Amino acid sequence: MEYVLDGKSQLDQAHYEVEVYENRINMLVSVHKEKGRIINWQKIANTPQPLKPSQSNKFETETIAKSINFKPNIIHRIFGLEDKTRVKLAQSILEAKEKDNIANKKLEKEWIEATVEWTSDTEFAQKIVNKES
């Protein structure tokens, strides 16, 4: 489909197309002119492996402390709630152990992911430092 333009419109169109073309060329060339951030490959290659998280039993420890420190009051004694409360505390210790297990598994999963990324990054950086292909 061809448009019929008068002389001034054709000239304006030609100027516009030249401007678009020059902008495109400037954009492509400017990518090579701008400096990116400097990467310290040696530092990346020498980064230590992420530390493996230690197993935690924080929730269990807190719950055991509550159980040990439980002192039945007069209400417990009058209504016979001491045994029920001790059973609940024992159950809460089991729940706390499970909570610790879930937290530990999550930390280990995150550590494994971080270690995989660390391995990839350090191996890549080592190849650059050693000028390997």
Backbone as JSON Lines, residues from 0, in Angstrom:
{"i":0,"aa":"M","n":[0.86,-1.16,0.0],"ca":[0.0,0.0,0.0],"c":[0.9,1.23,0.0]}
{"i":1,"aa":"E","n":[0.74,2.06,-0.99],"ca":[1.61,3.22,-1.16],"c":[0.8,4.48,-0.92]}
{"i":2,"aa":"Y","n":[1.37,5.38,-0.15],"ca":[0.71,6.64,0.12],"c":[1.27,7.72,-0.8]}
{"i":3,"aa":"V","n":[0.41,8.53,-1.27],"ca":[0.84,9.65,-2.11],"c":[0.97,10.85,-1.19]}
{"i":4,"aa":"L","n":[2.18,11.36,-1.1],"ca":[2.44,12.5,-0.23],"c":[2.93,13.67,-1.06]}
{"i":5,"aa":"D","n":[2.66,14.87,-0.63],"ca":[3.21,16.01,-1.34],"c":[4.7,16.13,-1.01]}
{"i":6,"aa":"G","n":[5.39,17.01,-1.63],"ca":[6.84,17.13,-1.47],"c":[7.27,17.4,-0.05]}
{"i":7,"aa":"K","n":[6.55,18.28,0.65],"ca":[6.9,18.61,2.04],"c":[6.67,17.41,2.95]}
{"i":8,"aa":"S","n":[5.57,16.7,2.75],"ca":[5.27,15.52,3.57],"c":[6.3,14.42,3.34]}
{"i":9,"aa":"Q","n":[6.72,14.26,2.09],"ca":[7.74,13.24,1.78],"c":[9.05,13.58,2.48]}
{"i":10,"aa":"L","n":[9.39,14.85,2.45],"ca":[10.63,15.3,3.11],"c":[10.53,15.1,4.62]}
{"i":11,"aa":"D","n":[9.37,15.44,5.2],"ca":[9.17,15.23,6.64],"c":[9.26,13.76,6.99]}
{"i":12,"aa":"Q","n":[8.65,12.91,6.16],"ca":[8.69,11.46,6.39],"c":[10.13,10.95,6.31]}
{"i":13,"aa":"A","n":[10.88,11.44,5.33],"ca":[12.27,11.02,5.18],"c":[13.1,11.45,6.38]}
{"i":14,"aa":"H","n":[12.89,12.68,6.86],"ca":[13.6,13.16,8.05],"c":[13.26,12.29,9.27]}
{"i":15,"aa":"Y","n":[12.01,11.97,9.4],"ca":[11.57,11.13,10.52],"c":[12.24,9.75,10.47]}
{"i":16,"aa":"E","n":[12.24,9.12,9.29],"ca":[12.85,7.8,9.15],"c":[14.34,7.84,9.42]}
{"i":17,"aa":"V","n":[15.02,8.9,8.98],"ca":[16.45,9.05,9.25],"c":[16.68,9.2,10.76]}
{"i":18,"aa":"E","n":[15.83,9.98,11.41],"ca":[15.96,10.18,12.85],"c":[15.76,8.87,13.62]}
{"i":19,"aa":"V","n":[14.76,8.1,13.22],"ca":[14.51,6.8,13.85],"c":[15.72,5.89,13.65]}
{"i":20,"aa":"Y","n":[16.26,5.86,12.45],"ca":[17.42,5.02,12.13],"c":[18.64,5.44,12.97]}
{"i":21,"aa":"E","n":[18.89,6.75,13.05],"ca":[20.05,7.25,13.82],"c":[19.88,6.95,15.31]}
{"i":22,"aa":"N","n":[18.66,7.07,15.82],"ca":[18.42,6.73,17.23],"c":[18.7,5.26,17.49]}
{"i":23,"aa":"R","n":[18.28,4.43,16.56],"ca":[18.53,2.98,16.71],"c":[20.04,2.69,16.69]}
{"i":24,"aa":"I","n":[20.76,3.3,15.79],"ca":[22.22,3.11,15.71],"c":[22.87,3.61,17.0]}
{"i":25,"aa":"N","n":[22.47,4.78,17.49],"ca":[23.04,5.33,18.73],"c":[22.78,4.4,19.91]}
{"i":26,"aa":"M","n":[21.59,3.82,19.96],"ca":[21.26,2.91,21.05],"c":[22.16,1.67,21.0]}
{"i":27,"aa":"L","n":[22.33,1.11,19.8],"ca":[23.16,-0.09,19.66],"c":[24.62,0.2,20.0]}
{"i":28,"aa":"V","n":[25.12,1.35,19.57],"ca":[26.52,1.7,19.8],"c":[26.75,2.07,21.26]}
{"i":29,"aa":"S","n":[25.78,2.71,21.9],"ca":[25.96,3.16,23.28],"c":[26.12,2.0,24.25]}
{"i":30,"aa":"V","n":[25.59,0.84,23.91],"ca":[25.76,-0.34,24.77],"c":[27.24,-0.63,24.95]}
{"i":31,"aa":"H","n":[28.03,-0.39,23.92],"ca":[29.46,-0.69,23.98],"c":[30.27,0.46,24.57]}
{"i":32,"aa":"K","n":[29.67,1.62,24.71],"ca":[30.38,2.78,25.27],"c":[30.25,2.84,26.79]}
{"i":33,"aa":"E","n":[29.1,2.4,27.31],"ca":[28.85,2.51,28.74],"c":[29.62,1.44,29.49]}
{"i":34,"aa":"K","n":[30.23,1.87,30.58],"ca":[30.99,0.95,31.41],"c":[30.06,0.27,32.4]}
{"i":35,"aa":"G","n":[30.14,-1.04,32.49],"ca":[29.39,-1.77,33.49],"c":[30.17,-1.79,34.8]}
{"i":36,"aa":"R","n":[29.59,-2.4,35.79],"ca":[30.31,-2.47,37.06],"c":[31.46,-3.47,36.93]}
{"i":37,"aa":"I","n":[32.52,-3.2,37.65],"ca":[33.69,-4.07,37.61],"c":[33.44,-5.25,38.54]}
{"i":38,"aa":"I","n":[33.7,-6.43,38.04],"ca":[33.48,-7.65,38.82],"c":[34.83,-8.19,39.28]}
{"i":39,"aa":"N","n":[34.96,-8.41,40.56],"ca":[36.19,-8.96,41.13],"c":[36.07,-10.48,41.11]}
{"i":40,"aa":"W","n":[36.51,-11.08,40.0],"ca":[36.37,-12.53,39.81],"c":[37.21,-13.3,40.81]}
{"i":41,"aa":"Q","n":[38.37,-12.75,41.18],"ca":[39.23,-13.43,42.16],"c":[38.51,-13.54,43.5]}
{"i":42,"aa":"K","n":[37.85,-12.46,43.89],"ca":[37.12,-12.46,45.16],"c":[35.99,-13.49,45.12]}
{"i":43,"aa":"I","n":[35.26,-13.54,44.02],"ca":[34.17,-14.52,43.87],"c":[34.73,-15.94,43.9]}
{"i":44,"aa":"A","n":[35.85,-16.16,43.22],"ca":[36.46,-17.49,43.18],"c":[36.91,-17.95,44.56]}
{"i":45,"aa":"N","n":[37.27,-16.99,45.42],"ca":[37.78,-17.34,46.75],"c":[36.72,-17.24,47.85]}
{"i":46,"aa":"T","n":[35.48,-17.02,47.47],"ca":[34.41,-16.92,48.46],"c":[34.25,-18.25,49.18]}
{"i":47,"aa":"P","n":[34.21,-18.24,50.51],"ca":[34.05,-19.52,51.24],"c":[32.64,-20.09,51.08]}
{"i":48,"aa":"Q","n":[32.58,-21.39,51.18],"ca":[31.29,-22.08,51.09],"c":[30.37,-21.62,52.22]}
{"i":49,"aa":"P","n":[29.07,-21.51,51.95],"ca":[28.15,-21.16,53.03],"c":[28.22,-22.18,54.16]}
{"i":50,"aa":"L","n":[28.12,-21.68,55.38],"ca":[28.2,-22.57,56.54],"c":[26.92,-23.39,56.66]}
{"i":51,"aa":"K","n":[27.1,-24.67,56.95],"ca":[25.96,-25.54,57.16],"c":[25.31,-25.16,58.48]}
{"i":52,"aa":"P","n":[23.99,-24.97,58.47],"ca":[23.33,-24.58,59.72],"c":[23.36,-25.72,60.74]}
{"i":53,"aa":"S","n":[23.5,-25.34,61.99],"ca":[23.48,-26.37,63.04],"c":[22.03,-26.71,63.37]}
{"i":54,"aa":"Q","n":[21.83,-27.91,63.83],"ca":[20.49,-28.35,64.22],"c":[20.06,-27.59,65.46]}
{"i":55,"aa":"S","n":[18.85,-27.08,65.42],"ca":[18.33,-26.3,66.54],"c":[17.19,-27.05,67.22]}
{"i":56,"aa":"N","n":[17.14,-26.93,68.52],"ca":[16.0,-27.47,69.27],"c":[15.44,-26.37,70.18]}
{"i":57,"aa":"K","n":[15.45,-25.17,69.62],"ca":[15.02,-23.98,70.36],"c":[13.6,-24.13,70.92]}
{"i":58,"aa":"F","n":[12.66,-24.55,70.06],"ca":[11.27,-24.65,70.5],"c":[11.1,-25.73,71.56]}
{"i":59,"aa":"E","n":[11.77,-26.85,71.37],"ca":[11.69,-27.94,72.35],"c":[12.27,-27.48,73.7]}
{"i":60,"aa":"T","n":[13.4,-26.81,73.66],"ca":[14.04,-26.33,74.89],"c":[13.14,-25.37,75.65]}
{"i":61,"aa":"E","n":[12.51,-24.44,74.92],"ca":[11.6,-23.49,75.57],"c":[10.41,-24.21,76.21]}
{"i":62,"aa":"T","n":[9.87,-25.19,75.5],"ca":[8.69,-25.91,75.99],"c":[9.04,-26.78,77.19]}
{"i":63,"aa":"I","n":[10.21,-27.4,77.16],"ca":[10.65,-28.21,78.3],"c":[10.82,-27.31,79.53]}
{"i":64,"aa":"A","n":[11.38,-26.11,79.29],"ca":[11.55,-25.18,80.41],"c":[10.2,-24.8,81.02]}
{"i":65,"aa":"K","n":[9.19,-24.59,80.16],"ca":[7.85,-24.29,80.67],"c":[7.31,-25.45,81.49]}
{"i":66,"aa":"S","n":[7.56,-26.66,80.99],"ca":[7.07,-27.86,81.68],"c":[7.74,-28.02,83.05]}
{"i":67,"aa":"I","n":[9.05,-27.81,83.08],"ca":[9.8,-27.94,84.33],"c":[9.36,-26.87,85.33]}
{"i":68,"aa":"N","n":[9.12,-25.68,84.83],"ca":[8.78,-24.55,85.7],"c":[7.3,-24.49,86.07]}
{"i":69,"aa":"F","n":[6.52,-25.43,85.57],"ca":[5.09,-25.42,85.87],"c":[4.87,-25.69,87.36]}
{"i":70,"aa":"K","n":[4.18,-24.78,87.97],"ca":[3.8,-24.92,89.38],"c":[2.28,-24.8,89.44]}
{"i":71,"aa":"P","n":[1.63,-25.89,89.82],"ca":[0.16,-25.83,89.89],"c":[-0.29,-24.84,90.95]}
{"i":72,"aa":"N","n":[-1.29,-24.06,90.59],"ca":[-1.83,-23.11,91.56],"c":[-3.07,-23.7,92.22]}
{"i":73,"aa":"I","n":[-3.71,-22.93,93.01],"ca":[-4.88,-23.39,93.77],"c":[-6.02,-23.84,92.86]}
{"i":74,"aa":"I","n":[-6.19,-23.14,91.73],"ca":[-7.25,-23.49,90.78],"c":[-7.0,-24.89,90.21]}
{"i":75,"aa":"H","n":[-5.74,-25.16,89.87],"ca":[-5.4,-26.5,89.35],"c":[-5.76,-27.58,90.36]}
{"i":76,"aa":"R","n":[-5.45,-27.3,91.6],"ca":[-5.68,-28.31,92.65],"c":[-7.17,-28.49,92.94]}
{"i":77,"aa":"I","n":[-7.89,-27.39,93.01],"ca":[-9.32,-27.47,93.33],"c":[-10.08,-28.23,92.25]}
{"i":78,"aa":"F","n":[-9.8,-27.89,91.01],"ca":[-10.54,-28.49,89.89],"c":[-9.84,-29.71,89.28]}
{"i":79,"aa":"G","n":[-8.76,-30.15,89.87],"ca":[-8.06,-31.34,89.39],"c":[-7.47,-31.16,88.0]}
{"i":80,"aa":"L","n":[-6.94,-29.98,87.72],"ca":[-6.41,-29.67,86.38],"c":[-4.9,-29.92,86.25]}
{"i":81,"aa":"E","n":[-4.28,-30.28,87.35],"ca":[-2.82,-30.44,87.31],"c":[-2.41,-31.53,86.31]}
{"i":82,"aa":"D","n":[-3.05,-32.69,86.37],"ca":[-2.7,-33.78,85.46],"c":[-2.98,-33.4,84.01]}
{"i":83,"aa":"K","n":[-4.12,-32.77,83.76],"ca":[-4.46,-32.35,82.39],"c":[-3.42,-31.36,81.86]}
{"i":84,"aa":"T","n":[-3.02,-30.44,82.71],"ca":[-2.04,-29.43,82.3],"c":[-0.7,-30.09,81.99]}
{"i":85,"aa":"R","n":[-0.3,-31.06,82.82],"ca":[0.96,-31.76,82.57],"c":[0.91,-32.57,81.27]}
{"i":86,"aa":"V","n":[-0.24,-33.17,80.98],"ca":[-0.41,-33.9,79.71],"c":[-0.31,-32.94,78.53]}
{"i":87,"aa":"K","n":[-0.95,-31.76,78.67],"ca":[-0.87,-30.75,77.61],"c":[0.57,-30.28,77.4]}
{"i":88,"aa":"L","n":[1.29,-30.09,78.49],"ca":[2.69,-29.67,78.39],"c":[3.53,-30.75,77.7]}
{"i":89,"aa":"A","n":[3.28,-32.02,78.04],"ca":[4.0,-33.12,77.38],"c":[3.69,-33.14,75.88]}
{"i":90,"aa":"Q","n":[2.43,-32.93,75.54],"ca":[2.03,-32.89,74.13],"c":[2.69,-31.7,73.41]}
{"i":91,"aa":"S","n":[2.77,-30.59,74.11],"ca":[3.38,-29.41,73.49],"c":[4.87,-29.61,73.24]}
{"i":92,"aa":"I","n":[5.51,-30.45,74.06],"ca":[6.93,-30.78,73.82],"c":[7.06,-31.54,72.5]}
{"i":93,"aa":"L","n":[6.17,-32.49,72.25],"ca":[6.2,-33.24,70.99],"c":[5.96,-32.3,69.8]}
{"i":94,"aa":"E","n":[5.02,-31.39,69.96],"ca":[4.73,-30.42,68.9],"c":[5.93,-29.5,68.66]}
{"i":95,"aa":"A","n":[6.61,-29.13,69.73],"ca":[7.79,-28.27,69.6],"c":[8.92,-29.0,68.87]}
{"i":96,"aa":"K","n":[9.07,-30.3,69.15],"ca":[10.09,-31.1,68.44],"c":[9.79,-31.09,66.94]}
{"i":97,"aa":"E","n":[8.53,-31.25,66.59],"ca":[8.14,-31.25,65.17],"c":[8.4,-29.88,64.55]}
{"i":98,"aa":"K","n":[8.09,-28.84,65.3],"ca":[8.34,-27.47,64.82],"c":[9.84,-27.26,64.58]}
{"i":99,"aa":"D","n":[10.66,-27.78,65.49],"ca":[12.12,-27.7,65.3],"c":[12.55,-28.47,64.04]}
{"i":100,"aa":"N","n":[11.98,-29.66,63.84],"ca":[12.32,-30.46,62.66],"c":[11.99,-29.72,61.37]}
{"i":101,"aa":"I","n":[10.82,-29.1,61.34],"ca":[10.41,-28.34,60.15],"c":[11.36,-27.16,59.91]}
{"i":102,"aa":"A","n":[11.68,-26.44,60.97],"ca":[12.59,-25.29,60.85],"c":[13.97,-25.75,60.4]}
{"i":103,"aa":"N","n":[14.46,-26.87,60.94],"ca":[15.77,-27.39,60.56],"c":[15.79,-27.83,59.11]}
{"i":104,"aa":"K","n":[14.72,-28.48,58.65],"ca":[14.65,-28.9,57.25],"c":[14.65,-27.7,56.31]}
{"i":105,"aa":"K","n":[13.94,-26.65,56.7],"ca":[13.88,-25.44,55.89],"c":[15.27,-24.8,55.79]}
{"i":106,"aa":"L","n":[15.97,-24.71,56.92],"ca":[17.31,-24.14,56.93],"c":[18.27,-24.98,56.09]}
{"i":107,"aa":"E","n":[18.14,-26.3,56.18],"ca":[19.02,-27.17,55.39],"c":[18.74,-27.02,53.89]}
{"i":108,"aa":"K","n":[17.47,-26.91,53.53],"ca":[17.11,-26.73,52.12],"c":[17.7,-25.42,51.59]}
{"i":109,"aa":"E","n":[17.57,-24.35,52.38],"ca":[18.13,-23.06,51.98],"c":[19.65,-23.14,51.86]}
{"i":110,"aa":"W","n":[20.29,-23.88,52.76],"ca":[21.74,-24.04,52.71],"c":[22.15,-24.81,51.45]}
{"i":111,"aa":"I","n":[21.41,-25.86,51.12],"ca":[21.72,-26.64,49.91],"c":[21.6,-25.75,48.67]}
{"i":112,"aa":"E","n":[20.54,-24.94,48.6],"ca":[20.36,-24.04,47.46],"c":[21.5,-23.03,47.39]}
{"i":113,"aa":"A","n":[21.88,-22.47,48.53],"ca":[22.98,-21.5,48.57],"c":[24.3,-22.16,48.17]}
{"i":114,"aa":"T","n":[24.5,-23.41,48.57],"ca":[25.73,-24.12,48.23],"c":[25.79,-24.43,46.74]}
{"i":115,"aa":"V","n":[24.67,-24.8,46.16],"ca":[24.64,-25.05,44.71],"c":[24.99,-23.77,43.95]}
{"i":116,"aa":"E","n":[24.39,-22.66,44.37],"ca":[24.68,-21.37,43.72],"c":[26.15,-20.99,43.93]}
{"i":117,"aa":"W","n":[26.64,-21.19,45.15],"ca":[28.04,-20.88,45.45],"c":[28.98,-21.71,44.57]}
{"i":118,"aa":"T","n":[28.68,-23.0,44.43],"ca":[29.51,-23.88,43.6],"c":[29.55,-23.38,42.16]}
{"i":119,"aa":"S","n":[28.41,-23.07,41.63],"ca":[28.32,-22.58,40.25],"c":[29.12,-21.27,40.08]}
{"i":120,"aa":"D","n":[28.89,-20.34,40.99],"ca":[29.56,-19.04,40.9],"c":[31.07,-19.16,41.04]}
{"i":121,"aa":"T","n":[31.53,-19.93,42.01],"ca":[32.98,-20.03,42.24],"c":[33.66,-20.79,41.11]}
{"i":122,"aa":"E","n":[33.02,-21.83,40.59],"ca":[33.62,-22.56,39.47],"c":[33.73,-21.67,38.23]}
{"i":123,"aa":"F","n":[32.68,-20.89,37.97],"ca":[32.69,-19.97,36.83],"c":[33.78,-18.92,37.01]}
{"i":124,"aa":"A","n":[33.86,-18.34,38.2],"ca":[34.87,-17.32,38.48],"c":[36.27,-17.9,38.38]}
{"i":125,"aa":"Q","n":[36.45,-19.13,38.86],"ca":[37.76,-19.78,38.79],"c":[38.21,-19.97,37.34]}
{"i":126,"aa":"K","n":[37.27,-20.33,36.48],"ca":[37.59,-20.48,35.05],"c":[38.01,-19.15,34.45]}
{"i":127,"aa":"I","n":[37.36,-18.08,34.85],"ca":[37.74,-16.75,34.32],"c":[39.11,-16.36,34.84]}
{"i":128,"aa":"V","n":[39.34,-16.56,36.13],"ca":[40.64,-16.22,36.73],"c":[41.75,-17.03,36.06]}
{"i":129,"aa":"N","n":[41.51,-18.3,35.8],"ca":[42.51,-19.19,35.19],"c":[42.55,-19.09,33.67]}
{"i":130,"aa":"K","n":[41.68,-18.24,33.11],"ca":[41.59,-18.02,31.67],"c":[41.3,-19.31,30.92]}
{"i":131,"aa":"E","n":[40.41,-20.11,31.5],"ca":[39.97,-21.34,30.86],"c":[38.73,-21.05,30.03]}
{"i":132,"aa":"S","n":[38.45,-21.94,29.09],"ca":[37.24,-21.73,28.29],"c":[36.14,-22.65,28.71]}
